[in-house]
Amino acid sequence: MLTGSFGTDILINTFGNKENMGNEEINNGSRFINIIFNLLIGFSAAYLSWKCGEKANNEIVYRVLNALFAYIFGLLYLILYIIKIGCCHV
């Protein structure tokens, strides 16, 4: 009776580990895509912010700060850029 219980525990744990391994691979793949997407959004927003700062002849300190905040809040910056609020549209 103890052997049967022990064997069942091993079977359940092994099955659970195999299932978790598959989910980890899926999570790692989607995590990688999410990181790439966030970097793309952030760098695009920072680039547009930098170009708008150049066009407005802002000092370098302001361009760096604006680009930093545009990178951090990239999606919001791009949405506002698309609907034409607060940018020069390079």
C-alpha positions, 0 to 999 in steps of 0.5 A: 500500500505504501509502495502504490501511494509512493508510485502514484506520487511519482507519476503525478509529479512527473506528469506535472513537471512535463506539463510545466516544462511545456508551459515554460517554453511557451512563456519564454517564447512569449516573454521574448516577443514581449521584450522585443515589442517593448524595445521596438515601441520604446526606441521608436518613441525615443527616436521621434522625440529626439527628432522633434527636439532637433526640429524645435532646436531644443538643448541637448539636455531637454532632448535627452530627458524627453527621449528618456520619458518617451522611451519609458512611456513609449506606447502613450507617446506613440498614441499621442503622436499619432493623434497629433498632440504635442509633437512636430511630426517629423 
